[in-house]
Amino acid sequence: MRLSPAWRGLRVTGGEAMVLERIGSAGPDGSHASRLLVGAVLLCLASLAIWWPGVVEYDSVEQYRQALSGVYVDWHPPVMARLWSVLHALGPGAVPMFLLQVGLYWLGLGLLAAALGRSGRRGAGVAVLLVGALPLFSAWQAAILKDTQMLGAILAAVGLVAWWRLAERRMPAAIIALVVLLLAYAALVRANAVFAVVPLAAMLVPRPMAWWQRGSIVAAGVLAWIVLTPLINHHILGAGETKVARTLPIYDMAGIAHFAARDADTGILPAERALLAARHCYQPYFWDPLGDDRHCGAIATRIDLMPGPLVFRQWLAAIAHHPVAYAEHRLSHLNSTDRFLIRSGTPDADPPRQSEPNTLGLASPGVVAKALAVAGGWLAATPLGWPVAWIIVVAVGFCGALSRRESPARNLALALLVSAAGLEASFAVVSIASDLRYHLWPMIAAVLAILLLSGSGEWPKRPIQIGGLILFLVVVAATTARLSLPRSPGSYQGMLG
């Protein structure tokens, strides 16, 4: 694949113009850009007013506790707690992080919408803002979580890139540094974000490269980041080490034990396998019962006491000796996290309506926010909230992007689609839970890519026809499963069993 000169940046006579100067340039396109940017600011202010002071989930209550105490551990990404401790001087509770993530979210969407409007594509710009305002996305973005921090940071980086690249202008060094900083934060704030951030960064490199070259950059970058992250967390951010890295091996070994023959050596002891069966502690939905003392916590406790290298050797040996059982386990979980053939009422898809009960003064928003969260929950119950449907959209969008001539909009869309595909693909091997919030970035990236590609050429008929048929069959199958299977318990405690 070779990229057009638009990716390399063009010289701008007279130096780089300021963002607001460019937005306010004469002509109808500059006027469209200004209006779209004002619209983004108004939507941002509305989001802040409706959701003030933000919604705090269980994980973030623990991170806020760390920010207050100054004692950090790596069970949750310490970069978020560290940043919270710094921003805490600006205001109490969740307010600083709430302002940060909502501001970054609308900054990115606003710059992308304005860039489209400036190029004469006002309808696509308006659609970008409408997508951002959709309760399925905007209500989740009000929740203080590592996932929404990641989403805000990536969107802000994409918006900055779009503002310069869609105008075929060279990005100033300061803006490049800001984009790198935002992407680095996104990669640190969510454990598996590397599978989205590194492909996005590799695709944004403004240099002609073949696919295999970009693929090599992605592979090397992912491996390097996986090695560097613990060093950053422990030695730079000062977080104490926990057993969080063992959750995936424990979950996989339990899954293999569930699907393998009764006498198979899976790293799970015979008595523990009996416990798994008796208490239904293995669930494709999530790993949590294995770490809950009331269910099968004894299994995790035993494995946590083992030397780290031994745990990972047993994990890899179980996969190598029982590849079929491992595949069954991973496919079962992938079906769950992609929300394909699942029961109706499966939890953790609806945006949260109020903060987790706490003694730290973290409050909840008002009644309008709760109503929007309910609306977001309704949308989550439709195909709009099924990641499996968005995977098909990504595939169709990818085919559409490859069929077009290279242009700034096409290349940015391709970067978004590759990033979305990278994160979704990672869930096949590293995921341990089925929360919808893990898929927010691929979902938004997919629709933004489609909007970037719209109006830049005709869509190839074959991918549209095949993709449409597959999407129809997936929706029918998923709907049938939800109507025919017993209803889910509908809560975290109910899912624990």
C-alpha positions in Angstrom: 0.0 0.0 0.0 1.4 3.4 -1.0 0.0 6.6 0.5 -0.7 9.8 -1.3 1.4 13.0 -0.8 -1.5 14.3 1.3 -0.2 12.1 4.1 3.2 13.6 3.9 2.0 17.1 4.7 2.2 20.2 2.4 4.2 23.3 2.9 2.0 26.2 4.1 3.2 29.6 2.9 3.4 32.2 5.6 3.7 29.7 8.4 1.1 27.7 10.2 -2.2 29.4 10.8 -3.9 29.2 14.2 -6.9 26.8 14.5 -9.4 29.6 15.2 -8.0 31.7 12.4 -8.5 28.9 10.0 -12.0 28.2 11.2 -13.0 31.8 10.8 -11.7 32.1 7.3 -13.8 33.7 4.7 -16.2 31.8 2.6 -19.1 29.4 3.3 -16.9 26.4 4.2 -15.2 28.4 6.9 -18.6 29.4 8.2 -19.7 25.8 8.2 -16.6 24.9 10.2 -17.3 27.7 12.7 -20.9 26.6 13.2 -20.0 23.0 13.7 -17.3 23.9 16.2 -19.8 26.1 18.1 -22.2 23.1 18.0 -19.6 20.9 19.6 -18.9 23.4 22.3 -22.7 23.7 23.1 -23.0 19.9 23.2 -20.0 19.7 25.5 -21.5 22.3 27.8 -24.9 20.5 27.7 -23.2 17.2 28.6 -21.4 18.8 31.5 -24.6 20.4 32.8 -26.7 17.3 32.5 -24.2 14.8 33.9 -22.6 17.0 36.5 -20.6 15.9 38.6 -20.1 12.7 36.6 -20.9 9.1 37.4 -18.3 7.0 39.3 -18.2 3.2 39.0 -16.7 0.7 41.5 -13.3 0.6 39.8 -13.0 4.4 39.8 -14.0 4.6 43.4 -10.9 2.5 44.2 -8.8 4.7 41.9 -10.0 7.8 43.6 -9.1 6.3 47.0 -5.6 5.7 45.7 -5.4 9.3 44.4 -6.4 10.6 47.9 -4.1 8.2 49.8 -1.0 8.5 47.5 -0.7 4.7 47.6 -1.0 3.2 44.1 -1.2 -0.4 42.9 -1.3 -1.8 39.3 -4.7 -3.6 39.6 -6.2 -0.6 37.8 -4.0 1.5 35.5 -2.0 3.8 37.9 -1.7 6.5 35.3 -5.3 7.4 35.8 -5.1 7.5 39.6 -1.8 9.6 39.4 -3.5 12.1 37.0 -6.5 12.3 39.3 -4.2 13.1 42.3 -2.7 15.9 40.3 -6.0 17.3 39.1 -7.6 16.9 42.5 -6.2 20.4 43.3 -8.6 21.8 40.7 -11.7 20.5 42.4 -13.1 17.7 44.7 -14.3 14.3 43.7 -14.8 13.2 40.1 -15.2 16.8 38.7 -11.7 17.2 37.3 -11.6 13.8 35.5 -15.2 14.4 34.4 -14.3 17.7 32.8 -11.2 16.1 31.2 -12.8 13.2 29.5 -15.9 15.0 28.4 -13.8 17.9 27.1 -11.5 15.6 25.2 -14.4 13.7 23.7 -16.1 16.8 22.3 -12.8 18.4 21.3 -12.1 15.4 19.1 -15.5 15.2 17.6 -15.8 19.0 17.2 -12.5 19.2 15.3 -13.4 16.3 13.1 -16.8 17.7 12.3 -15.4 21.2 11.7 -12.7 19.8 9.4 -15.4 18.0 7.4 -17.5 21.1 7.2 -14.5 23.2 6.1 -14.0 20.7 3.2 -17.6 21.3 2.1 -19.1 18.2 3.8 -21.4 19.9 6.2 -23.8 16.9 6.4 -21.0 14.5 7.4 -19.9 17.1 10.1 -23.4 17.3 11.5 -23.6 13.5 11.6 -20.4 13.3 13.6 -21.9 15.6 16.3 -25.2 13.6 16.3 -23.3 10.4 16.8 -21.4 11.9 19.7 -24.7 13.0 21.3 -26.3 9.6 20.9 -27.2 8.5 24.5 -25.5 5.1 23.9 -22.2 7.0 23.6 -22.6 10.3 25.5 -24.1 8.6 28.6 -21.2 6.2 28.8 -18.8 9.1 28.4 -20.2 10.7 31.5 -19.0 7.7 33.6 -15.5 8.1 35.1 -13.8 5.0 33.8 -10.5 4.0 32.3 -12.4 3.1 29.1 -14.0 6.5 28.7 -10.7 8.2 29.6 -9.1 6.2 26.8 -12.0 7.1 24.4 -11.7 10.8 25.1 -7.9 10.8 24.6 -8.0 8.8 21.3 -10.8 11.0 19.9 -9.0 14.2 20.8 -5.9 12.8 19.0 -7.9 11.9 16.0 -9.6 15.3 15.9 -6.3 17.1 16.0 -4.9 14.9 13.2 -8.1 15.4 11.1 -8.0 19.2 11.5 -4.6 19.4 9.8 -4.6 16.3 7.6 -8.1 16.8 6.0 -6.9 20.3 4.9 -3.7 18.7 3.5 -1.6 20.9 5.9 1.6 20.0 7.7 1.0 19.3 11.4 3.0 21.6 13.7 5.6 19.9 15.9 3.7 21.0 19.0 0.5 19.4 17.8 2.3 16.2 16.9 3.7 16.1 20.4 0.2 16.6 21.9 -1.2 13.8 19.7 1.6 11.5 20.9 1.0 12.4 24.5 -2.8 11.7 24.1 -2.2 8.3 22.5 0.4 7.4 25.1 -2.1 8.2 27.9 -4.8 6.2 26.0 -2.4 3.2 25.8 -1.5 3.4 29.5 -5.0 4.0 30.9 -6.5 0.7 29.6 -4.6 -2.6 29.7 -5.6 -3.8 26.2 -5.7 -0.3 24.6 -2.3 -1.0 23.0 -4.2 -3.2 20.4 -6.1 -0.1 19.3 -3.5 2.7 19.8 -0.5 1.1 18.1 -2.3 0.2 14.9 -3.8 3.7 14.8 -0.4 5.3 15.3 1.2 3.0 12.6 -1.5 3.9 10.1 -1.2 7.6 10.8 2.5 7.7 10.0 2.6 10.0 7.0 5.0 8.0 4.9 4.4 5.6 2.0 4.7 2.0 3.2 3.5 -1.4 2.2 1.1 -3.3 4.3 3.7 -5.7 5.6 5.8 -2.8 6.8 3.0 -1.3 8.7 2.1 -4.7 10.1 5.7 -5.1 11.3 5.5 -1.8 13.0 2.3 -2.8 14.7 3.7 -6.2 15.9 7.0 -4.6 17.2 5.1 -1.7 18.8 2.6 -4.0 20.6 5.4 -6.2 21.9 7.5 -3.3 23.0 4.6 -1.6 24.8 3.6 -4.8 26.6 7.2 -5.0 27.9 7.4 -1.3 28.8 4.1 -0.9 30.5 5.0 -2.8 33.8 8.2 -0.8 34.0 6.3 2.5 33.5 3.7 1.5 36.0 6.1 0.3 38.7 9.2 2.4 38.3 7.9 5.7 36.9 4.4 5.8 38.3 5.4 4.1 41.5 2.5 1.6 41.6 2.8 -1.5 43.8 2.6 -4.9 42.0 -0.4 -7.0 42.4 -1.4 -10.4 40.9 -3.5 -8.7 38.1 -1.4 -10.2 35.4 -2.5 -13.7 36.5 -6.2 -13.1 35.9 -6.0 -14.1 32.2 -4.0 -17.4 32.9 -6.4 -18.3 35.7 -9.4 -17.7 33.5 -8.0 -19.6 30.5 -6.9 -22.6 32.6 -10.4 -22.7 34.2 -12.0 -22.5 30.8 -9.8 -25.3 29.4 -10.6 -27.4 32.5 -14.3 -26.8 31.8 -14.1 -28.0 28.2 -11.3 -30.6 28.3 -11.6 -34.3 29.3 -12.1 -34.9 33.0 -8.6 -36.4 33.5 -6.8 -33.8 31.5 -3.9 -31.9 33.0 -5.0 -28.3 32.7 -3.2 -26.6 35.6 -6.4 -26.9 37.7 -6.4 -29.6 40.4 -9.1 -32.4 40.4 -10.7 -31.0 43.5 -10.8 -27.5 42.0 -12.4 -28.9 38.8 -15.1 -30.4 41.0 -15.6 -27.1 42.6 -15.8 -25.4 39.2 -18.6 -27.7 38.2 -20.5 -27.7 41.5 -20.6 -23.9 41.9 -20.7 -23.0 38.1 -17.6 -20.9 38.7 -16.5 -21.0 35.1 -18.6 -18.6 33.0 -18.0 -17.4 29.5 -19.4 -14.0 30.6 -16.5 -13.1 32.9 -13.7 -14.4 35.1 -15.0 -12.8 38.3 -16.4 -15.9 40.1 -12.8 -17.3 40.1 -11.6 -14.4 42.1 -14.6 -14.2 44.5 -14.0 -15.8 47.9 -17.6 -16.9 48.1 -17.4 -18.9 44.9 -14.1 -20.2 43.7 -11.6 -17.8 45.2 -9.6 -20.7 46.6 -8.4 -21.5 43.1 -7.1 -18.0 42.4 -5.5 -17.9 45.9 -3.6 -21.1 45.3 -2.3 -20.0 41.9 -1.4 -16.5 43.3 0.9 -18.2 45.8 2.8 -19.9 43.0 5.9 -18.4 41.4 5.0 -16.2 38.4 7.1 -18.1 35.8 5.5 -21.4 36.9 2.0 -20.0 36.5 2.7 -18.8 33.0 4.4 -22.1 32.0 1.4 -24.0 33.2 -0.9 -21.7 31.3 1.0 -22.0 28.0 1.3 -25.8 28.5 -2.5 -26.1 29.0 -3.1 -24.2 25.8 -0.6 -26.3 23.9 -1.9 -29.6 25.2 -5.6 -28.8 24.8 -6.0 -26.4 21.8 -9.5 -27.6 21.1 -10.7 -26.9 24.7 -8.9 -23.6 24.6 -10.6 -22.6 21.4 -14.0 -23.6 22.8 -13.4 -21.5 25.8 -12.2 -18.4 23.9 -15.0 -18.7 21.3 -17.5 -19.0 24.1 -16.2 -15.8 25.7 -15.9 -14.0 22.4 -19.6 -14.8 21.7 -20.4 -13.3 25.1 -18.2 -10.1 24.9 -19.4 -9.5 21.3 -23.0 -9.9 22.6 -24.0 -12.3 19.8 -25.9 -15.4 20.9 -26.7 -14.3 24.4 -29.6 -14.1 26.8 -31.8 -10.9 27.0 -31.1 -8.7 29.9 -27.4 -9.6 30.0 -25.9 -6.8 32.3 -23.2 -4.3 31.9 -24.5 -2.8 28.6 -26.6 0.1 30.0 -24.8 3.3 30.9 -24.7 3.7 34.6 -27.4 5.9 36.1 -25.8 6.8 39.4 -22.5 6.6 41.2 -21.3 3.5 43.2 -22.3 4.0 46.9 -19.2 5.4 48.6 -18.0 7.3 51.6 -15.7 9.6 49.6 -18.2 12.3 48.6 -18.5 11.1 45.0 -22.1 12.1 44.1 -24.5 11.2 41.3 -26.1 13.4 38.5 -29.7 14.4 38.4 -32.9 13.1 36.9 -32.3 14.2 33.3 -29.0 12.2 33.3 -30.8 9.2 34.6 -33.4 9.5 31.8 -30.7 9.7 29.2 -29.0 6.6 30.7 -32.3 4.7 30.4 -32.4 5.8 26.7 -28.8 4.6 26.3 -29.8 1.3 27.7 -32.7 1.0 25.2 -30.2 1.6 22.4 -27.8 -0.9 23.9 -30.5 -3.6 23.6 -30.7 -3.0 19.9 -28.1 -4.0 17.3 -26.5 -0.6 17.9 -25.3 -2.0 21.2 -24.1 -5.4 19.8 -20.3 -5.3 19.0 -20.7 -8.2 16.7 -22.8 -6.0 14.4 -20.1 -3.3 14.4 -17.4 -5.8 13.5 -19.3 -6.3 10.2 -19.5 -2.6 9.7 -15.7 -2.4 10.2 -15.2 -5.1 7.6 -17.4 -3.4 5.0 -15.9 -0.1 5.7 -12.4 -1.6 5.2 -13.4 -2.9 1.8 -14.9 0.4 0.9 -11.8 2.3 2.0 -9.5 0.1 -0.1 -11.7 0.6 -3.2 -11.2 4.4 -3.0 -8.3 6.6 -4.2 -6.0 7.7 -1.6 -7.0 10.9 0.1 -6.7 12.4 3.5 -10.2 11.4 4.4 -9.8 7.9 3.1 -6.5 7.4 4.8 -7.8 8.6 8.2 -10.9 6.3 7.8 -8.6 3.4 7.1 -6.6 4.2 10.2 -9.7 4.2 12.3 -10.9 0.9 10.9 -7.6 -0.8 11.4 -7.6 0.4 15.0 -11.1 -0.8 15.6 -10.3 -4.2 14.1 -7.1 -4.5 16.2 -8.9 -3.9 19.4 -11.8 -6.2 18.5 -9.4 -9.0 17.4 -7.6 -8.8 20.8 -10.8 -9.8 22.6 -10.4 -13.3 21.1 -7.3 -13.9 23.2 -6.9 -11.4 26.1 -10.4 -10.6 27.2 -11.8 -11.7 30.6 -15.1 -9.8 30.8 -18.1 -8.9 28.6 -18.8 -5.2 29.5 -20.0 -3.1 26.6 -17.8 -0.2 27.6 -14.8 -2.2 26.3 -16.1 -1.8 22.8 -17.0 1.9 22.8 -13.9 2.9 20.8 -14.4 0.3 18.0 -18.0 1.2 17.7 -17.4 5.0 17.4 -14.3 4.5 15.2 -16.4 2.4 12.8 -19.2 5.0 12.4 -16.7 7.9 12.1 -14.8 6.0 9.4 -18.0 5.4 7.4 -18.8 9.2 7.7 -15.3 10.0 6.4 -15.7 7.7 3.5 -19.2 9.0 2.6 -19.3 11.4 -0.3 -15.8 10.4 -1.5 -16.8 7.9 -4.1 -19.2 5.1 -4.8 -19.2 2.1 -2.5 -18.4 -1.3 -4.1 -21.6 -3.3 -4.5 -20.2 -6.7 -3.6 -19.0 -5.8 -0.1 -22.2 -4.0 0.6 -24.3 -6.9 -0.6 -22.3 -9.5 1.3 -21.9 -7.4 4.4 -25.6 -6.5 4.4 -26.6 -10.2 4.1 -24.2 -11.2 6.9 -25.4 -8.4 9.1 -29.1 -9.4 8.5 -28.3 -13.0 9.4 -26.4 -12.0 12.5 -29.2 -9.7 13.7 -31.8 -12.5 13.1 -29.7 -15.1 14.9 -28.9 -12.7 17.8 -32.6 -11.7 18.2 -33.7 -15.4 18.1 -31.2 -16.2 20.9 -32.5 -13.3 23.0 -36.1 -14.4 22.5 -35.6 -18.1 23.1 -32.9 -18.4 25.8 -33.9 -18.0 29.5 -33.5 -14.3 30.6 -30.3 -13.3 32.2 -30.2 -12.6 36.0 -29.6 -9.0 34.9 -27.1 -8.0 37.6 -23.5 -8.5 38.6 -24.4 -10.5 41.7 -26.9 -12.5 39.7 -24.2 -13.4 37.2 -21.8 -14.5 39.9 -24.3 -17.3 40.6 
